Every structure is written in C-alpha cells, then in structure tokens.
Amino acid sequence: MSTPILEADHFRLGLFSSNCSGGLAVTTVPERWSGSWEDNLRLARIADRVGIDFMLPIARWIGYGGETNFHEGVLEPVPWATAIVASTERLTAFATVHTAFNHPVVTAKQLATVDQVAPGRVGLNVVAGWNQPEYEAMGVDLPTDHDSRYALAQEWIDVVTELWSREGRFDLPGRFWDLTGVEALPKPVAGRIPILNAGSSTQGRAYAARNADFVFTIVGGPEDGAGVVEQLTADSAAQGRRAGVMTPTHVVCRPTRTEAEEYLHHYADEKADWDAVDNLMRLQGLHAQSFSAEMLETFRGRFAAGHGTCPVIGSPDDVADEIERFAKAGFGGITMAFVDYAGELEYFAQEVMPRLAKKGLRPEVG
C-alpha cells in the first residue's frame, strides 16, 4: 500500500490553515477566507484536481481577538481530515493533534480508522503546544520550559507508534500515561501513518528530527533556510532517519509584480487587523519561542500578511522562481496560504504549476 506524500519524487506543495477563519491572513478585507466546510470542500476538490499534494490544518481552540477575532472559527482537524480524504481521490490530509489535549490511545485509533477510509492518504501533524490561553481554556497547565513540554510529546508519540505497530494486549508504563492492558485495532493499512511536526525552537527541531517524516519549520527565506535544512538533515541522519524539511509561505500571485505588491499592501497593511496581529505576536514572543525578538519585530508585516510565514509575492514567473529557490535550498516542499484560497488556487494552478513543471520541480499537470 502506497503513501503518496512519502513516495513523491517531486517538490511537494501543500495548503496550510484553510480550516481556520482567515486562513493565515490577519486582515479585515471582505474576501478573507471563511474557513467554512463548504469552502474547504470546494478547495479540496480543486486541489485534488490540479495536483496539490496535501492539506495541513491548524488545531485552534480560541481566537486571537481584534476586530475579526482571527481564528475564531476553526474546523477540528480529525473529522476535517476524514471528510477531506473521503471527498477526494489523490490528496493527503494531515490531522493536527495537540499532545496535551488528546489522549494518545484515542488518537492512535482515530487516525488508524481514518486510514481505512483512504489508505495512505492521512497524516499526523504532532503539536507540542505553545498557546497559554488555550491551555487555560482547557484547564491544563502549560509547562514553563520547552524540555518538559517535549518530554510529554515524546512519550505521546512513543505510545501512538507502539499502538500502530504492536499486536495483542500489553502494558505501557510511563511518566505521563501509565497504560495497563491496552490494545489497538485497526492498524494503519501500510503499517504506519506519515508524521509531520512543526519545530522552530532548538527542542522542537530536535523532536521533529527524531520522530517526524517531515520537519515543518519557519525560516526567514530560502537563503537562511538552506542552513536550517542542512542542520535538520544532519540531525535526522544522526538518528538513523531521513526526514524531509518543509516551510510555510503565503502567496500573492497576480499577472504583474506591481499588482501583487499592491494587493499585499491593501490586505496586509491598509486593511490589517492590527489588534489581532499584536495579540498573536505577543503570544508568540512570550510562549512559542519559535521566533527571536528581532524576528518578531521585523516580521510584524509578515504576521498580518501570513502569520509570520515566508512571502511569495509577484507575477507567475516571480512566484515560480521563488519556489525554485526553496527547492534549491534543499526543502522538500512548502505549504501555501492565500487570502481567498479557492479563487487564488485556480489562478496559481493555471499559471504557476506549468512553470514549475518546466523547471523539473513538479510533474506535468493533466
């Protein structure tokens, strides 16, 4: 049984955060993404048709305030992923799961069940957690140090992978979960489910290199990203593994660079929800440890435009060239976010994907 996301021999393209109201754009423009199921289904079917490899959701439990209460409405990733793979033919959907809020035995069975629906096309995105107000909303303490947070996350993924691979009934004693007489059927059809983990802190990147098939990490751009890829590849190899590296981007593609830059300025400056941006940046700075203080100051505009991710802005030629730079830096793929995912993906597929195919980065689009 194949797992397309692992076996792809081309540069992978994914869609990030479409399950959330606003997507990654912290803006008040009326065309901002709704995050509704109807729009997600429409987007998934377009993505499936044009050859996008995967969709990656965010797990979010409360909004960020501001005029829009950015990420107020979020489709929970496990049922979302189930519906996505059931409604498509080729697309992979990851389910994003917080280790602090989800019991590993339940998650192992949930995802093995989704894998029965579309064998090989569901993935697990493991989140160690960072957003303190969400912990408070859940009545769970957020460990003050990354080491404790990732110790829990390590035991969590160890339990999940053991349940996917081990037969019969058995005990799994541990520090965070002390399991007696546990068993797990069904198993994933191919014996495992692809694992992605977002890690940008030192501990997060080490965890991802140790456990994930793909390390999902934030960088400033292709140039500084090349060093990150080299280090993560070496860290993974030291564990006897070969993890790929991907990074998130936000895309504005228009017929000309001027048009793209004008729209970026419109939605991410003139119409930005600055209160929500500042709330998001404050939480990232205090709790995520994914960004340095200098990055947070520099990236305020990037947070409005795309939650702090890399900008890919310009004409179809510009966008294709920028994606090629990520590939040359060693990345195995990127995720993309748009202000209006479905409408803008159609144009991206028509104009940019054939250019990527000519560069040898993607298969020819049928």
C-alpha positions as CSV (number, residue, x, y, z in Angstrom):
1,M,0.0,0.0,0.0
2,S,1.5,3.3,-1.0
3,T,1.8,6.5,1.0
4,P,1.9,9.3,-1.7
5,I,3.2,12.1,0.5
6,L,6.2,9.9,1.4
7,E,6.9,8.5,-2.0
8,A,6.6,11.6,-4.1
9,D,9.7,12.4,-6.2
10,H,8.8,16.0,-6.8
11,F,8.8,19.2,-4.8
12,R,5.7,19.0,-2.6
13,L,3.0,21.7,-2.5
14,G,0.5,21.9,0.3
15,L,-2.2,24.2,1.6
16,F,-2.0,25.4,5.2
17,S,-4.7,26.6,7.6
18,S,-7.7,26.5,5.3
19,N,-9.7,25.0,8.2
20,C,-9.4,28.3,10.0
21,S,-11.4,31.5,9.6
22,G,-9.0,34.0,8.0
23,G,-6.5,31.2,7.0
24,L,-3.2,32.9,7.7
25,A,-4.1,36.4,6.7
26,V,-4.9,38.7,9.7
27,T,-7.0,41.1,7.6
28,T,-10.4,42.7,7.5
29,V,-10.9,42.5,3.7
30,P,-14.4,41.2,2.9
31,E,-12.9,38.4,0.7
32,R,-10.9,36.9,3.5
33,W,-11.2,33.2,3.9
34,S,-14.3,31.9,5.7
35,G,-12.9,28.6,6.9
36,S,-16.4,27.0,6.4
37,W,-16.8,23.4,5.5
38,E,-18.4,24.3,2.2
39,D,-15.4,26.4,1.2
40,N,-12.9,23.7,2.4
41,L,-14.7,21.1,0.4
42,R,-14.6,23.3,-2.7
43,L,-10.9,24.0,-2.1
44,A,-10.0,20.3,-1.6
45,R,-11.7,19.3,-4.8
46,I,-9.8,22.0,-6.7
47,A,-6.5,20.9,-5.0
48,D,-7.2,17.3,-5.9
49,R,-7.9,18.1,-9.5
50,V,-4.8,20.4,-10.1
51,G,-2.3,18.1,-8.3
52,I,-1.7,19.7,-4.9
53,D,-0.1,17.1,-2.7
54,F,-1.6,17.7,0.8
55,M,-3.6,19.9,3.1
56,L,-2.4,20.8,6.5
57,P,-4.8,22.2,9.2
58,I,-4.2,24.2,12.3
59,A,-5.7,23.0,15.7
60,R,-7.0,26.1,17.4
61,W,-9.4,26.4,20.3
62,I,-9.9,30.2,20.8
63,G,-9.5,33.2,18.6
64,Y,-6.9,36.0,18.8
65,G,-9.2,38.9,19.3
66,G,-9.1,42.1,17.3
67,E,-11.9,43.3,15.0
68,T,-12.1,39.9,13.3
69,N,-11.3,37.7,16.3
70,F,-8.8,36.0,14.0
71,H,-9.2,32.2,14.0
72,E,-12.5,32.4,15.9
73,G,-14.0,29.6,13.7
74,V,-11.8,26.5,13.3
75,L,-12.9,23.1,12.0
76,E,-11.4,20.4,14.3
77,P,-8.7,18.6,12.3
78,V,-9.5,14.9,12.8
79,P,-13.1,15.0,11.4
80,W,-12.0,17.6,8.9
81,A,-9.2,15.3,7.6
82,T,-11.7,12.4,7.5
83,A,-14.1,14.3,5.3
84,I,-11.3,15.7,3.1
85,V,-9.9,12.3,2.2
86,A,-13.3,10.8,1.8
87,S,-14.2,13.6,-0.7
88,T,-11.0,13.4,-2.8
89,E,-9.1,10.8,-4.8
90,R,-5.4,11.7,-4.5
91,L,-5.0,14.4,-1.9
92,T,-3.3,13.7,1.5
93,A,-4.9,15.4,4.6
94,F,-2.9,15.8,7.8
95,A,-4.7,15.8,11.2
96,T,-3.1,18.3,13.6
97,V,-3.2,17.0,17.2
98,H,-2.1,18.6,20.4
99,T,-0.3,16.1,22.7
100,A,-1.5,17.9,25.8
101,F,-5.2,17.8,24.9
102,N,-5.6,14.4,23.2
103,H,-5.1,11.0,24.7
104,P,-2.6,9.0,22.6
105,V,-4.7,5.8,22.7
106,V,-7.7,7.7,21.3
107,T,-5.7,9.5,18.6
108,A,-4.0,6.3,17.5
109,K,-7.3,4.6,16.9
110,Q,-8.9,7.7,15.3
111,L,-6.2,8.0,12.7
112,A,-5.9,4.3,12.0
113,T,-9.7,4.5,11.4
114,V,-9.3,7.4,9.0
115,D,-6.6,5.4,7.2
116,Q,-9.2,2.8,6.5
117,V,-11.3,5.4,4.6
118,A,-8.4,6.4,2.3
119,P,-5.4,4.2,2.8
120,G,-2.1,6.0,2.8
121,R,-3.7,9.5,2.4
122,V,-4.0,10.6,6.0
123,G,-1.1,12.1,8.0
124,L,-0.4,13.1,11.6
125,N,0.9,16.6,12.5
126,V,2.0,16.4,16.1
127,V,1.8,19.7,18.1
128,A,3.6,20.0,21.5
129,G,1.6,23.2,22.2
130,W,2.5,26.8,23.0
131,N,-0.6,29.0,23.3
132,Q,-1.1,29.6,27.0
133,P,-4.7,31.0,26.8
134,E,-5.7,27.7,25.1
135,Y,-4.2,25.7,27.9
136,E,-6.1,27.9,30.4
137,A,-9.3,27.4,28.4
138,M,-8.7,23.6,28.6
139,G,-7.8,23.7,32.3
140,V,-4.4,22.3,31.6
141,D,-1.1,23.7,32.8
142,L,1.4,24.9,30.2
143,P,4.9,23.7,31.2
144,T,7.1,26.7,31.6
145,D,10.1,25.1,29.8
146,H,10.3,23.5,26.4
147,D,12.1,20.5,27.8
148,S,9.1,19.4,29.9
149,R,6.7,20.1,27.0
150,Y,8.7,17.9,24.7
151,A,9.2,15.1,27.2
152,L,5.4,14.8,27.3
153,A,5.3,15.0,23.5
154,Q,8.0,12.3,23.2
155,E,6.1,9.8,25.4
156,W,2.9,10.7,23.5
157,I,4.3,9.8,20.1
158,D,6.0,6.7,21.5
159,V,2.6,5.4,22.7
160,V,1.0,6.2,19.4
161,T,3.6,4.5,17.3
162,E,3.7,1.5,19.6
163,L,0.0,1.0,19.3
164,W,0.2,1.2,15.5
165,S,2.9,-1.5,15.3
166,R,2.4,-3.9,18.3
167,E,-0.1,-6.7,18.3
168,G,-2.2,-8.1,21.1
169,R,-2.8,-6.6,24.6
170,F,0.1,-5.2,26.5
171,D,1.1,-2.7,29.2
172,L,2.8,0.7,28.5
173,P,4.1,2.2,31.8
174,G,5.2,5.8,31.5
175,R,5.6,9.1,33.3
176,F,2.6,10.8,31.7
177,W,0.5,7.8,30.7
178,D,0.6,4.6,32.7
179,L,-1.4,2.2,30.4
180,T,-2.4,-1.3,31.5
181,G,-3.9,-3.9,29.2
182,V,-4.1,-1.6,26.2
183,E,-4.7,-2.9,22.6
184,A,-5.3,-1.2,19.3
185,L,-7.1,-2.3,16.2
186,P,-7.4,-1.3,13.4
187,K,-3.8,-0.7,12.5
188,P,-2.8,1.7,9.7
189,V,-3.1,-0.1,6.3
190,A,0.5,0.4,5.4
191,G,1.7,-0.2,9.0
192,R,2.3,3.5,9.7
193,I,1.0,6.9,9.1
194,P,3.2,9.8,7.8
195,I,4.2,12.1,10.6
196,L,4.9,15.9,10.4
197,N,6.0,18.1,13.2
198,A,6.4,21.8,13.4
199,G,9.6,22.7,15.2
200,S,11.4,26.0,15.2
201,S,12.9,26.1,18.7
202,T,16.0,24.0,19.5
203,Q,13.9,21.4,21.3
204,G,11.2,21.4,18.6
205,R,13.7,20.8,15.8
206,A,15.4,18.0,17.7
207,Y,12.0,16.4,18.4
208,A,11.0,16.6,14.8
209,A,14.3,15.2,13.5
210,R,13.9,12.3,15.9
211,N,10.3,11.4,15.2
212,A,8.9,13.1,12.0
213,D,9.0,12.2,8.3
214,F,8.8,16.0,7.7
215,V,10.1,18.8,9.8
216,F,7.9,21.8,9.3
217,T,9.9,24.9,10.4
218,I,9.7,28.6,10.0
219,V,12.6,30.4,8.3
220,G,13.3,33.9,7.0
221,G,13.6,32.8,3.4
222,P,15.4,30.3,1.1
223,E,18.9,31.7,1.9
224,D,18.9,31.3,5.7
225,G,16.7,28.2,5.2
226,A,19.4,26.4,3.4
227,G,21.5,26.2,6.7
228,V,18.4,25.1,8.6
229,V,17.8,22.3,6.1
230,E,21.4,21.2,6.3
231,Q,21.3,21.1,10.1
232,L,18.0,19.3,10.3
233,T,19.1,16.7,7.7
234,A,22.2,16.0,9.7
235,D,20.2,15.8,13.0
236,S,17.8,13.3,11.4
237,A,20.7,11.3,9.9
238,A,22.3,11.1,13.4
239,Q,19.1,9.3,14.5
240,G,19.4,6.9,11.6
241,R,16.5,8.6,9.8
242,R,15.9,10.7,6.7
243,A,13.4,13.5,7.5
244,G,12.4,16.0,4.8
245,V,12.1,19.7,5.6
246,M,9.2,22.0,4.6
247,T,8.4,25.6,5.4
248,P,5.2,27.6,5.3
249,T,4.6,30.5,2.9
250,H,1.9,33.0,2.0
251,V,1.3,33.6,-1.7
252,V,0.0,36.6,-3.7
253,C,0.2,35.8,-7.4
254,R,-1.1,38.3,-9.9
255,P,-0.4,39.0,-13.6
256,T,2.3,41.5,-12.7
257,R,4.5,42.1,-9.7
258,T,3.1,45.6,-9.2
259,E,-0.5,44.2,-8.9
260,A,0.7,41.6,-6.4
261,E,2.5,44.1,-4.3
262,E,-0.4,46.5,-4.4
263,Y,-2.8,43.8,-3.2
264,L,-0.4,42.7,-0.4
265,H,-0.2,46.3,0.8
266,H,-4.0,46.6,0.6
267,Y,-4.9,43.5,2.7
268,A,-1.8,43.3,5.0
269,D,-1.3,47.0,5.7
270,E,-4.3,49.2,4.9
271,K,-6.8,46.5,6.0
272,A,-4.8,44.5,8.6
273,D,-6.4,43.6,11.9
274,W,-3.6,45.1,13.9
275,D,-5.0,44.3,17.3
276,A,-5.2,40.6,16.4
277,V,-1.7,40.8,14.9
278,D,-0.3,42.3,18.1
279,N,-2.1,39.7,20.2
280,L,-0.7,36.9,18.1
281,M,2.8,38.3,18.2
282,R,2.7,38.9,21.9
283,L,1.7,35.2,22.5
284,Q,4.4,34.0,20.1
285,G,7.0,36.1,21.8
286,L,6.0,35.0,25.3
287,H,5.2,31.4,24.8
288,A,6.1,29.9,21.4
289,Q,9.9,30.5,21.4
290,S,9.7,29.9,17.7
291,F,10.8,33.4,16.8
292,S,13.6,35.6,18.2
293,A,12.8,39.1,19.4
294,E,14.4,40.5,16.3
295,M,12.4,38.3,14.0
296,L,9.2,39.3,15.8
297,E,9.9,43.0,15.3
298,T,10.9,42.6,11.7
299,F,8.1,40.3,10.9
300,R,5.1,42.4,12.1
301,G,4.0,42.9,8.5
302,R,4.5,39.2,7.8
303,F,2.2,38.4,10.7
304,A,-0.5,40.5,9.1
305,A,0.1,39.0,5.7
306,G,0.6,35.4,6.6
307,H,1.1,34.6,10.3
308,G,4.8,35.2,10.1
309,T,5.5,32.8,7.2
310,C,7.7,33.5,4.2
311,P,6.2,35.8,1.5
312,V,6.0,34.5,-2.1
313,I,4.8,37.6,-4.0
314,G,4.7,38.6,-7.6
315,S,3.9,37.5,-11.1
316,P,3.6,33.9,-12.1
317,D,7.3,34.0,-13.2
318,D,8.3,35.6,-9.9
319,V,6.3,33.1,-7.8
320,A,7.7,30.1,-9.7
321,D,11.3,31.4,-9.4
322,E,10.8,31.9,-5.6
323,I,9.5,28.4,-5.2
324,E,12.5,27.1,-7.1
325,R,14.8,28.9,-4.7
326,F,13.3,26.9,-1.8
327,A,13.8,23.7,-3.8
328,K,17.5,24.7,-4.4
329,A,17.9,25.4,-0.7
330,G,17.1,21.7,0.0
331,F,13.5,22.0,1.1
332,G,11.3,19.0,0.1
333,G,8.2,21.2,-0.2
334,I,6.3,24.3,1.0
335,T,2.8,25.0,2.3
336,M,0.9,27.9,0.8
337,A,-1.8,30.2,2.1
338,F,-3.9,32.6,0.2
339,V,-6.3,35.3,1.2
340,D,-9.0,33.6,-0.9
341,Y,-7.7,30.0,-1.1
342,A,-10.1,28.6,-3.7
343,G,-10.2,31.5,-6.1
344,E,-6.5,32.2,-6.0
345,L,-5.5,28.5,-6.2
346,E,-7.2,28.3,-9.6
347,Y,-5.0,31.0,-11.0
348,F,-1.9,29.6,-9.3
349,A,-2.6,26.2,-10.9
350,Q,-3.2,27.7,-14.3
351,E,-0.2,29.9,-14.4
352,V,2.5,28.8,-11.8
353,M,2.3,25.0,-11.8
354,P,3.1,24.6,-15.5
355,R,6.1,26.8,-14.9
356,L,7.2,24.6,-12.0
357,A,6.8,21.6,-14.3
358,K,9.1,23.2,-16.9
359,K,11.7,23.7,-14.1
360,G,11.6,20.0,-13.3
361,L,10.1,20.6,-9.9
362,R,6.7,19.2,-10.5
363,P,5.0,16.6,-12.7
364,E,3.2,17.8,-15.8
365,V,-0.3,19.0,-15.0
366,G,-3.0,17.0,-16.8
